């Protein structure tokens, strides 16, 4: 039996905790020394630590996304703020509002800065100096296995050093576990990634025992992406474990209400502060450019496949309304002069904020297609109907990753659906904010598929 390989990664967490504690103490003493007794400083630190245990504030891994870090920080800091005022209320401590406000602003920015700084310093350290690495092997030859191999190769900042890919024997078509054992016991491997498709249940059990006996981390690469890559909840019927598919965080009422409140606030803001003054200008330009109505409406499928009218500023000549279901292509003759500008800047989508306000669309979500294309894609694209588990959006995750506008080939619509499903299953309010921010950047910098 090997001893556990020495590493310093686990010390990083304790260093970060110590830095946070020191920061909280210094700022608390500096801003609140006239209000707090010594034992209250300790209480604040205990509160921070207990909250961090509940929010998993210090469970940040090398593969954790920045948006996840931001999300958990805001959750942690908000609960700390509530506990802070609860303590002040219980002990009836008088305080000046401006002093406490300044304390929270400065402390929040400092703690957040420390967290992001350490996260990025470690990434740079792994990328440029080769430190804080994990030596790994991949066992199996499934498609997912080689996707993981590519991930390790093209993302060196995560610090995974791929030592070997162990594939099934050409004659027996089975993984040679002795080779795996040799790497684990003699080559300093930290983590083992195993393809479930390339192993039988007995081999999986053997590898699990091998990893445990040698203090190694073992992870399994799922073959059934349709099931295993979804959000799932573990439930017990007696002592029988069952995995329940969780379609979306928006199935939770509080999450759905948060998204709806954000939609109402954002759409009202756009209507009052942008649409109100821009509408007359766009309307005059459309009327001067070509004959026809200012608005264009078309039926689309929304939540639970229900039909609704989606509104836009008209960007095509009226004589081409019989071709309204034909997708607009680059340099399309049907697009008016003003329409070309509106489409390239996405200003033609502005009326859809009324769709959001009414409640049949969201600011962020899968983009709705014309009915005729929905029917076509439902037959041709796997899991296409999952896009209708939530409301369609003015912008979406697929659009910010280059899959907007014209569908030139099957790959375009397949990847669009993949991003939409990922968004549905991994929704957070911060993800919505991120998508809106990227959309604005793309709008001002110019999107090559906006035509």
URQUIMO-V942525 format. One record per backbone hydrogen bond with DSSP energy under -1.0 kcal/mol. CO is the residue of the C=O (numbers start at 1). NH is the residue of the N-H. E is the energy in kcal/mol with one decimal. If there is no record, write none. Layout:
BEGIN
CO | NH | E
CO | NH | E
END
This chain:
BEGIN
11 | 15 | -2.2
12 | 16 | -2.5
13 | 17 | -2.4
14 | 18 | -2.3
15 | 19 | -2.3
16 | 20 | -2.5
17 | 21 | -2.7
18 | 22 | -2.5
19 | 23 | -2.5
20 | 24 | -2.8
21 | 25 | -2.5
22 | 26 | -2.7
23 | 27 | -2.6
24 | 28 | -2.4
25 | 29 | -2.7
26 | 30 | -2.7
27 | 31 | -2.5
28 | 32 | -2.3
29 | 33 | -1.0
32 | 35 | -2.1
32 | 36 | -1.9
38 | 42 | -1.2
39 | 43 | -1.8
40 | 44 | -2.1
41 | 45 | -1.9
42 | 46 | -2.5
43 | 47 | -2.6
44 | 48 | -2.3
45 | 49 | -2.3
46 | 50 | -2.7
47 | 51 | -2.6
48 | 52 | -2.3
49 | 53 | -1.8
50 | 54 | -1.5
51 | 55 | -2.6
52 | 57 | -1.7
56 | 59 | -1.3
58 | 60 | -1.4
61 | 64 | -1.6
65 | 69 | -1.6
66 | 70 | -2.5
67 | 71 | -2.1
68 | 72 | -2.4
69 | 73 | -2.1
70 | 74 | -2.3
71 | 75 | -1.8
72 | 76 | -2.5
73 | 77 | -3.1
74 | 78 | -2.1
75 | 79 | -1.9
76 | 80 | -2.1
77 | 81 | -2.2
78 | 82 | -2.1
79 | 83 | -2.5
80 | 84 | -2.5
81 | 85 | -2.1
82 | 86 | -1.9
83 | 87 | -2.5
84 | 88 | -2.1
85 | 89 | -2.0
86 | 90 | -2.7
87 | 91 | -2.4
88 | 93 | -2.5
96 | 100 | -2.1
97 | 101 | -2.7
98 | 102 | -2.4
99 | 103 | -2.2
100 | 104 | -2.3
101 | 105 | -2.1
102 | 106 | -2.7
103 | 107 | -2.6
104 | 108 | -2.2
105 | 109 | -2.3
106 | 110 | -2.1
107 | 111 | -2.8
108 | 112 | -2.5
109 | 113 | -2.3
110 | 114 | -2.4
111 | 115 | -2.2
112 | 116 | -2.4
113 | 117 | -2.6
114 | 118 | -2.5
115 | 119 | -1.9
116 | 120 | -2.5
117 | 121 | -2.8
118 | 122 | -2.3
119 | 123 | -1.4
120 | 124 | -2.6
121 | 125 | -2.5
122 | 126 | -2.3
123 | 127 | -2.4
124 | 128 | -3.0
125 | 129 | -1.6
125 | 131 | -1.4
134 | 161 | -3.5
135 | 190 | -3.3
135 | 191 | -1.8
136 | 163 | -3.2
137 | 193 | -2.5
138 | 166 | -2.9
139 | 195 | -3.0
142 | 146 | -1.7
143 | 147 | -1.7
144 | 148 | -1.9
145 | 149 | -2.1
146 | 150 | -2.2
147 | 151 | -1.8
148 | 152 | -2.4
149 | 153 | -2.1
150 | 154 | -2.6
155 | 158 | -1.7
156 | 159 | -1.7
159 | 134 | -3.1
161 | 136 | -2.6
164 | 138 | -2.2
166 | 140 | -2.9
169 | 173 | -2.1
174 | 169 | -2.7
176 | 180 | -1.2
177 | 181 | -2.6
178 | 182 | -2.1
179 | 183 | -1.9
180 | 184 | -2.3
181 | 185 | -2.5
182 | 186 | -2.2
183 | 187 | -1.5
190 | 217 | -2.1
191 | 137 | -1.6
192 | 219 | -3.1
193 | 139 | -3.7
194 | 221 | -3.9
200 | 204 | -2.3
201 | 205 | -2.0
202 | 206 | -2.1
203 | 207 | -2.7
204 | 208 | -2.3
205 | 209 | -2.0
206 | 210 | -2.5
207 | 211 | -2.6
208 | 212 | -2.1
209 | 213 | -2.7
210 | 214 | -1.1
211 | 216 | -3.0
212 | 215 | -1.1
217 | 192 | -2.8
219 | 194 | -2.9
221 | 196 | -2.2
223 | 225 | -1.6
224 | 228 | -2.7
225 | 229 | -1.3
227 | 230 | -1.3
231 | 246 | -3.6
233 | 244 | -3.0
235 | 242 | -3.2
237 | 240 | -1.8
240 | 237 | -2.6
242 | 235 | -3.0
244 | 233 | -2.8
248 | 251 | -2.0
249 | 252 | -1.6
252 | 256 | -2.4
253 | 257 | -2.5
254 | 258 | -2.1
255 | 259 | -2.4
256 | 260 | -2.2
257 | 261 | -2.7
258 | 262 | -2.2
259 | 263 | -2.5
260 | 264 | -2.6
261 | 265 | -2.5
262 | 266 | -2.9
263 | 267 | -2.8
264 | 268 | -2.3
265 | 269 | -2.0
266 | 270 | -2.3
267 | 271 | -2.5
268 | 272 | -2.7
269 | 273 | -2.6
270 | 274 | -1.8
270 | 275 | -2.9
271 | 276 | -1.5
274 | 278 | -2.1
275 | 279 | -2.6
278 | 282 | -2.5
279 | 283 | -3.1
280 | 284 | -2.2
281 | 285 | -2.1
282 | 286 | -2.5
283 | 287 | -2.2
284 | 288 | -2.4
285 | 289 | -1.7
286 | 290 | -2.0
294 | 314 | -3.0
296 | 312 | -2.2
298 | 310 | -2.9
300 | 308 | -2.2
302 | 305 | -2.1
303 | 306 | -1.8
306 | 302 | -3.7
308 | 300 | -2.8
310 | 298 | -1.7
312 | 296 | -3.0
315 | 336 | -2.3
317 | 320 | -1.6
318 | 321 | -2.0
320 | 323 | -1.7
321 | 324 | -1.7
323 | 326 | -1.9
329 | 332 | -1.3
332 | 335 | -1.3
334 | 317 | -2.1
336 | 340 | -2.2
337 | 341 | -1.2
338 | 342 | -2.6
339 | 343 | -2.6
340 | 344 | -2.1
341 | 345 | -1.6
342 | 347 | -1.4
342 | 348 | -1.3
346 | 349 | -1.4
347 | 350 | -1.6
348 | 313 | -2.0
349 | 352 | -2.1
350 | 353 | -2.2
351 | 354 | -1.8
352 | 356 | -1.9
353 | 357 | -2.2
354 | 358 | -2.5
355 | 359 | -1.8
355 | 360 | -1.5
355 | 361 | -1.0
362 | 394 | -1.2
363 | 395 | -1.8
366 | 393 | -1.4
370 | 374 | -2.2
371 | 375 | -2.2
372 | 376 | -1.3
373 | 377 | -3.2
374 | 378 | -2.2
376 | 380 | -1.3
377 | 381 | -3.1
381 | 384 | -1.5
383 | 386 | -1.3
384 | 387 | -1.7
385 | 388 | -1.8
386 | 389 | -1.8
388 | 304 | -3.1
392 | 362 | -2.9
395 | 365 | -2.4
396 | 400 | -1.5
398 | 403 | -2.5
399 | 402 | -1.3
409 | 413 | -1.1
410 | 414 | -2.5
411 | 415 | -2.6
412 | 416 | -1.8
413 | 417 | -2.2
414 | 418 | -2.0
415 | 419 | -2.4
416 | 420 | -2.2
417 | 421 | -2.7
418 | 422 | -2.3
419 | 423 | -2.4
420 | 424 | -2.3
421 | 425 | -2.3
422 | 426 | -1.3
428 | 432 | -1.6
429 | 433 | -2.0
430 | 434 | -2.5
431 | 435 | -2.4
432 | 436 | -2.4
433 | 437 | -2.4
434 | 438 | -2.4
435 | 439 | -2.4
436 | 440 | -2.2
437 | 441 | -2.0
438 | 442 | -2.7
439 | 443 | -2.2
440 | 444 | -2.1
441 | 445 | -2.5
442 | 446 | -1.8
447 | 450 | -2.2
449 | 451 | -1.2
END
